[in-house]
């Protein structure tokens, strides 16, 4: 979530130092992979204990929540860029930068497209993709009853069709010009990394052992990919630049190319080994840096709220950078302020979803206002003893 905020701020200099600049995979793979693991923890138990129908209902309810967060986030961003254009405070055409003129110029059909997810503007692809990944979960759970390997084989087949462009979803279906653009993230391709994460937690896949040979192989994959993915190298050395161009289809982001998958799995394996047995190294780091750990985990626990907040904040933060300049100090201030706001949004949502506010309900009960007013009126009128007793 932290990396996604930095990546979404337009023309953000910190973008050059994100993990995705040094390898073929980036924060999208991390998000989708961890979402698969989280889904196994959240929904796998429901499917096993309450049955397929209840599990499917719970997944549909989550999709319903994400759908409205997607729409709410979009309209909040739309309102902010319109206001920035109207006030003229930030100079640049913010509506055009976010490619939102199609909705304003051809509103009626594109509004239908927005609500039906057949119009998916730039920068708004993540949550629609996540909805499709969750929608595939009941199918995978049904086939897993026959064999988990059948589910994984189905996932691999869908990836083959998606990465090859055989199946996809339209992103500009209602455009008058007849656009053929598909969703930037093809969900039928990206579901592969989602269900690899799901399968590792659900026990469909064996957890790889910590072994020096595997560590060496994963490290070699990351090092070998560096000159082909880091612009400082491939932009200056023609061999790496030309080879990168020839291999473009293999690390295509929209179709989740095979090289991206291999690179991410190598990175994930090294992260897994670095955490130590049962996460002992990560736990030690958390104890050494408790405030940073709390900051990060607060955001991670409310990932959906953090993502929505970062998406709404990013156009404004980019506009601020346009005005004040992108020197190192201004850039640091804007990025850190954005992270602080995302953290505050996550804390607020966590508090609202938690039970802290319910503690105030445990005090002595107070009479409702209407009853209190009625009691005052009754006290002002003398009552007969019998009536008083009955009252």
C-alpha positions in Angstrom: 0.0 0.0 0.0 2.9 2.4 0.8 4.5 1.7 -2.6 1.2 2.0 -4.4 0.7 5.5 -3.0 4.2 6.6 -4.1 3.7 5.1 -7.6 0.3 6.8 -8.1 1.5 10.3 -7.4 2.0 11.8 -10.9 5.6 12.5 -11.8 6.8 11.6 -8.4 10.7 11.5 -8.2 10.5 8.7 -5.6 9.0 6.5 -8.3 12.5 6.0 -9.6 13.5 4.2 -6.3 10.6 1.7 -6.0 11.3 -2.0 -6.2 9.7 -2.3 -9.6 12.5 -0.1 -11.1 15.0 -2.8 -10.3 13.2 -5.9 -11.5 10.5 -7.1 -13.8 7.9 -7.5 -11.1 6.6 -4.7 -8.9 4.2 -3.9 -6.1 1.2 -5.2 -8.2 2.5 -8.7 -7.8 3.0 -8.2 -4.1 -0.5 -6.9 -3.7 -2.2 -9.7 -5.7 0.0 -12.5 -4.1 -0.7 -11.3 -0.6 -4.4 -10.9 -1.4 -4.5 -14.5 -2.4 -2.9 -15.5 0.9 -5.3 -13.3 2.9 -8.2 -14.7 1.0 -7.2 -18.3 2.0 -7.1 -17.1 5.6 -10.4 -15.2 5.4 -12.6 -17.4 3.2 -10.9 -20.8 3.0 -12.1 -21.6 6.5 -15.6 -20.5 5.7 -15.8 -22.7 2.7 -14.5 -25.7 4.6 -16.6 -25.2 7.8 -19.8 -23.6 6.5 -19.9 -25.1 3.1 -19.6 -23.9 -0.5 -22.9 -21.9 -0.6 -22.1 -19.9 2.5 -18.5 -19.4 1.4 -19.7 -18.1 -2.0 -22.1 -15.7 -0.3 -19.3 -14.3 1.9 -17.2 -13.8 -1.2 -20.0 -12.1 -3.1 -20.5 -9.8 -0.1 -16.9 -8.8 -0.2 -17.1 -8.1 -4.0 -20.1 -5.9 -3.3 -18.1 -3.9 -0.8 -15.1 -3.5 -3.2 -17.5 -2.5 -6.0 -18.8 0.5 -4.0 -15.3 1.4 -2.8 -14.2 1.4 -6.5 -17.1 3.8 -7.5 -16.7 6.0 -4.4 -13.0 6.3 -5.0 -13.5 7.1 -8.7 -16.1 9.9 -8.1 -13.9 11.4 -5.3 -11.0 11.6 -7.7 -13.2 13.0 -10.4 -14.5 15.7 -8.1 -11.0 16.6 -6.9 -9.6 17.0 -10.4 -12.6 19.0 -11.6 -12.2 21.4 -8.7 -8.5 21.7 -9.4 -9.2 22.6 -13.0 -11.9 25.0 -12.1 -9.9 26.9 -9.5 -6.8 26.9 -11.8 -4.6 26.7 -8.7 -2.4 23.9 -10.0 -1.9 25.0 -13.6 -1.8 21.6 -15.3 -4.9 20.0 -16.9 -5.7 17.5 -14.1 -8.7 16.0 -15.9 -6.7 15.2 -19.0 -3.8 13.9 -16.9 -6.1 11.3 -15.5 -7.8 10.7 -18.8 -11.3 11.4 -17.5 -12.6 13.6 -20.3 -14.4 10.7 -22.0 -16.9 10.5 -19.0 -17.5 14.2 -19.0 -17.8 14.6 -22.8 -19.9 11.5 -23.4 -21.5 11.0 -20.0 -24.5 8.8 -20.5 -23.0 5.8 -22.2 -19.8 5.9 -20.3 -21.6 6.2 -17.0 -23.3 2.9 -17.8 -19.9 1.6 -18.7 -18.5 2.8 -15.3 -21.2 1.1 -13.3 -21.0 -2.1 -15.3 -17.2 -2.1 -15.2 -17.0 -1.9 -19.0 -15.4 1.5 -18.8 -12.4 1.3 -16.6 -10.3 4.5 -16.7 -6.5 4.7 -16.2 -5.3 4.1 -12.7 -8.6 2.5 -11.7 -7.8 -1.1 -12.7 -6.7 -2.7 -9.5 -10.1 -3.0 -7.7 -12.0 -4.3 -10.7 -9.3 -6.9 -11.2 -9.5 -7.9 -7.6 -13.3 -8.4 -7.9 -12.8 -10.8 -10.7 -10.1 -12.7 -8.8 -12.5 -13.1 -5.9 -15.3 -14.1 -8.3 -13.2 -17.0 -9.5 -12.7 -18.3 -5.9 -16.0 -20.3 -5.7 -15.1 -22.0 -8.9 -11.7 -22.9 -7.7 -13.0 -24.1 -4.3 -15.6 -26.3 -6.2 -12.9 -27.9 -8.3 -10.6 -28.3 -5.3 -13.2 -30.8 -3.9 -12.2 -33.0 -6.7 -8.4 -32.2 -6.5 -6.5 -29.1 -5.6 -4.3 -29.8 -8.6 -7.3 -29.5 -10.8 -7.9 -26.0 -9.5 -4.2 -25.1 -10.0 -4.3 -26.6 -13.5 -7.4 -24.5 -14.3 -5.6 -21.4 -13.0 -2.7 -22.2 -15.2 -4.9 -22.7 -18.3 -6.7 -19.3 -17.6 -3.3 -17.7 -17.3 -2.3 -19.1 -20.7 -5.4 -17.7 -22.3 -5.1 -14.4 -20.6 -1.4 -13.7 -21.1 -1.8 -14.7 -24.8 -4.7 -12.2 -25.2 -7.3 -14.9 -26.0 -9.6 -13.6 -23.3 -9.9 -10.3 -21.6 -12.4 -7.6 -20.6 -13.2 -4.3 -22.4 -12.1 -1.0 -20.7 -13.7 1.4 -23.2 -16.7 -0.5 -24.5 -19.0 2.5 -24.8 -16.6 4.9 -26.5 -18.0 6.5 -29.6 -14.7 5.9 -31.5 -15.0 2.2 -31.0 -12.0 1.7 -28.7 -10.7 -1.8 -28.3 -8.6 -1.2 -25.2 -8.9 -3.9 -22.6 -8.5 -3.7 -18.8 -4.8 -2.8 -18.1 -4.6 -5.7 -15.7 -6.0 -8.8 -17.4 -7.6 -10.6 -14.5 -7.5 -14.0 -16.2 -3.8 -13.7 -16.4 -3.2 -12.1 -13.0 -5.3 -14.7 -11.2 -2.3 -17.1 -11.4 -0.2 -15.3 -8.8 -3.4 -14.8 -6.7 -4.1 -18.6 -6.6 -0.4 -19.4 -6.0 -0.6 -17.3 -2.9 -4.0 -18.9 -2.0 -2.6 -22.4 -2.6 0.4 -21.9 -0.4 -1.8 -21.0 2.6 -4.6 -23.4 1.8 -2.1 -26.3 1.5 -2.7 -26.9 -2.2 1.0 -26.2 -2.8 4.0 -27.4 -0.7 5.9 -24.6 1.1 9.4 -24.6 -0.5 12.3 -25.5 1.9 15.0 -23.1 2.9 17.9 -24.5 1.0 21.2 -22.8 -0.1 20.8 -24.0 -3.7 17.3 -22.5 -4.0 18.6 -19.3 -2.3 21.4 -19.1 -4.8 19.1 -19.7 -7.8 16.6 -17.1 -6.7 19.4 -14.6 -6.1 20.8 -15.3 -9.6 17.4 -14.7 -11.2 17.2 -11.3 -9.5 20.7 -10.3 -10.4 20.4 -11.5 -14.0 17.2 -9.5 -14.5 18.7 -6.2 -13.1 20.5 -5.0 -16.3 17.3 -5.6 -18.4 14.9 -3.9 -16.0 16.9 -1.0 -14.5 16.8 2.0 -16.8 20.2 3.3 -15.7 21.7 0.2 -17.4 19.4 -0.7 -20.3 19.1 2.9 -21.5 22.9 3.2 -21.9 24.0 -0.3 -23.0 22.5 -1.2 -26.3 22.6 -5.0 -25.8 20.4 -4.9 -22.8 18.1 -2.3 -24.3 17.6 -4.2 -27.6 17.2 -7.6 -25.8 14.6 -6.0 -23.5 12.6 -4.8 -26.5 12.7 -8.3 -28.0 11.5 -9.9 -24.7 8.8 -7.3 -24.1 5.9 -9.8 -24.5 7.4 -12.0 -21.8 7.3 -9.4 -19.1 4.2 -7.6 -20.3 2.5 -6.2 -17.3 -1.1 -6.2 -18.6 -0.9 -9.9 -19.4 1.4 -10.9 -16.5 4.2 -12.3 -18.7 6.1 -15.4 -17.6 9.3 -13.5 -16.8 7.4 -11.3 -14.3 6.0 -14.5 -12.6 9.5 -16.0 -12.4 11.1 -12.8 -11.1 8.4 -12.3 -8.4 8.5 -15.9 -7.2 12.3 -15.6 -6.8 11.8 -12.4 -4.9 9.1 -13.8 -2.7 11.2 -16.9 -1.9 14.1 -14.7 -0.8 11.7 -12.6 1.4 10.3 -15.8 2.9 13.8 -17.1 3.8 14.9 -13.7 5.1 12.0 -13.8 7.6 13.5 -16.8 9.3 11.9 -19.9 10.7 8.4 -19.1 11.7 9.1 -15.4 11.1 11.7 -15.1 13.9 13.8 -12.5 12.0 10.8 -10.4 11.1 9.6 -10.6 14.7 13.0 -9.5 16.0 13.0 -6.6 13.6 9.5 -5.7 14.7 10.6 -5.6 18.4 13.6 -3.4 17.5 11.5 -0.9 15.5 8.1 -1.0 17.2 6.9 2.4 16.0 7.7 1.7 12.3 6.1 -1.8 12.7 2.9 -0.3 14.1 2.8 2.3 11.3 3.2 -0.3 8.6 0.8 -2.9 10.1 -1.9 -0.3 10.7 -1.9 0.4 7.0 -1.7 -3.3 6.1 -4.6 -4.3 8.3 -6.9 -1.8 6.4 -5.5 -2.4 2.9 -8.7 -1.5 1.1 -9.2 1.8 3.0 -5.5 2.6 2.5 -5.7 2.0 -1.2 -8.8 4.1 -1.6 -7.2 7.0 0.5 -4.0 6.9 -1.6 -5.9 6.9 -4.9 -7.9 10.0 -3.8 -4.9 11.8 -2.4 -2.5 11.1 -5.2 -3.8 13.6 -7.8 -3.8 16.4 -5.2 -0.2 15.4 -4.0 1.0 15.4 -7.6 -0.6 18.9 -8.2 1.2 20.2 -5.0 4.5 19.0 -6.4 3.7 20.8 -9.7 3.3 24.0 -7.8 6.2 23.9 -5.3 8.7 22.0 -7.4 10.3 18.6 -7.1 13.5 19.2 -5.2 14.5 16.6 -2.7 13.1 18.4 0.3 9.7 19.2 -1.3 9.4 15.7 -2.6 10.1 14.2 0.8 7.6 16.5 2.5 4.8 15.7 0.1 5.4 11.9 0.1 5.7 11.7 3.9 2.6 13.8 4.3 0.7 11.5 2.0 1.9 8.4 3.9 0.8 10.1 7.2 -2.7 10.8 5.8 -3.0 7.2 4.5 -2.0 6.0 8.0 -4.6 8.3 9.7 -7.3 7.0 7.3 -6.4 3.4 8.1 -6.4 4.1 11.8 -9.8 5.8 11.6 -11.3 2.9 9.6 -9.8 0.4 12.0 -11.3 2.3 15.0 -14.7 2.4 13.3 -14.6 -1.3 12.5 -13.3 -2.3 15.9 -15.0 -2.4 19.2 -13.3 0.6 21.0 -16.3 2.8 20.5 -18.6 0.1 22.0 -16.9 0.5 25.4 -18.9 3.7 25.8 -22.1 1.7 25.7 -21.1 -0.3 28.8 -21.8 2.5 31.2 -25.0 3.1 33.2 -28.0 3.2 30.9 -29.5 6.7 30.4 -33.3 7.1 29.7 -34.1 8.2 26.1 -34.9 11.9 25.7 -38.6 11.3 25.0 -39.0 9.3 28.2 -37.0 11.9 30.2 -39.2 14.7 29.0 -42.3 12.6 29.8 -41.1 12.0 33.3 -40.5 15.7 33.9 -44.1 16.5 32.7 -45.5 13.8 35.0 -43.6 15.1 38.0 -45.2 18.5 37.5 -48.8 17.1 37.7 -50.0 15.8 41.1 -51.2 12.2 40.9 -53.5 10.2 43.1 -51.7 7.7 45.3 -53.2 4.7 43.5 -52.2 6.1 40.1 -48.8 7.0 41.4 -48.3 3.5 42.6 -49.4 2.0 39.3 -47.1 4.3 37.5 
